[in-house]
């Protein structure tokens, strides 16, 4: 599950994977791992795409399902939407 803390970490690095990786002193981040980073990145891509084009109802519904499945709670969903 992606938490608000993990979203905040992603936002701190502006979604820049290289900056995040280079910031890790021992090669690890105590809050977020690579798989979670990838999940957040995919969610952000989906949300941005939905904003850029006239998305279908099916796409919007699927996006909501992905958000509910991936993110911790409604606050995290709201946070992710505001980040996209």
C-alpha positions as CSV (number, residue, x, y, z in Angstrom):
1,X,0.0,0.0,0.0
2,X,1.2,3.5,-0.9
3,X,1.0,5.8,2.1
4,X,1.0,9.6,2.3
5,X,4.5,9.4,3.7
6,X,5.6,7.5,0.6
7,X,3.8,10.0,-1.7
8,X,5.5,12.8,0.2
9,X,8.9,11.2,-0.4
10,X,8.1,10.9,-4.1
11,X,7.1,14.6,-4.2
12,X,10.2,15.6,-2.3
13,X,12.3,14.4,-5.3
14,X,9.8,15.7,-7.8
15,X,9.4,12.2,-9.2
16,X,13.0,12.2,-10.3
17,X,14.2,8.6,-9.8
18,X,17.9,9.5,-10.3
19,X,17.9,12.2,-7.6
20,X,16.1,9.8,-5.2
21,X,18.6,7.0,-5.8
22,X,21.6,9.3,-5.5
23,X,20.3,10.7,-2.2
24,X,20.5,7.3,-0.5
25,X,23.6,7.0,1.6
26,X,23.6,3.3,2.0
27,X,21.7,2.4,-1.1
28,X,18.4,2.1,0.8
29,X,15.5,4.4,1.7
30,X,13.8,3.5,4.9
31,X,10.4,4.9,3.7
32,X,10.2,3.9,0.1
33,X,11.5,1.0,-2.1
34,X,12.0,0.8,-5.8
35,X,8.8,-1.2,-6.4
36,X,6.8,1.4,-4.5
37,X,8.5,4.2,-6.4
38,X,7.4,2.5,-9.7
39,X,3.8,2.1,-8.4
40,X,3.6,5.8,-7.6
41,X,5.1,6.7,-10.9
42,X,2.5,4.6,-12.8
43,X,-0.3,6.2,-10.7
44,X,1.1,9.7,-11.6
45,X,1.3,8.8,-15.3
46,X,-2.3,7.6,-15.3
47,X,-3.5,10.7,-13.5
48,X,-1.6,13.1,-15.8
49,X,-2.8,11.3,-18.9
50,X,-6.4,11.5,-17.6
51,X,-6.0,15.3,-17.3
52,X,-4.4,15.8,-20.7
53,X,-6.9,14.1,-22.9
54,X,-10.7,13.7,-23.0
55,X,-10.6,10.5,-21.1
56,X,-13.5,8.1,-21.4
57,X,-15.7,7.1,-18.5
58,X,-14.1,3.7,-18.5
59,X,-10.6,5.2,-18.2
60,X,-11.8,7.4,-15.3
61,X,-13.5,4.4,-13.6
62,X,-10.4,2.2,-14.0
63,X,-8.2,5.0,-12.6
64,X,-10.4,5.2,-9.5
65,X,-10.1,1.4,-9.1
66,X,-6.3,1.6,-9.4
67,X,-6.1,4.4,-6.9
68,X,-8.3,2.6,-4.4
69,X,-6.3,-0.6,-4.8
70,X,-2.9,1.1,-4.7
71,X,-3.2,3.9,-2.2
72,X,-3.8,3.7,1.6
73,X,-6.9,5.8,2.0
74,X,-8.9,8.7,0.6
75,X,-6.4,11.3,1.9
76,X,-3.6,9.6,0.0
77,X,-5.8,9.5,-3.1
78,X,-6.5,13.2,-2.8
79,X,-2.8,13.9,-2.3
80,X,-1.9,11.9,-5.4
81,X,-4.5,13.7,-7.5
82,X,-3.1,17.1,-6.3
83,X,0.5,16.0,-7.2
84,X,-0.4,15.0,-10.8
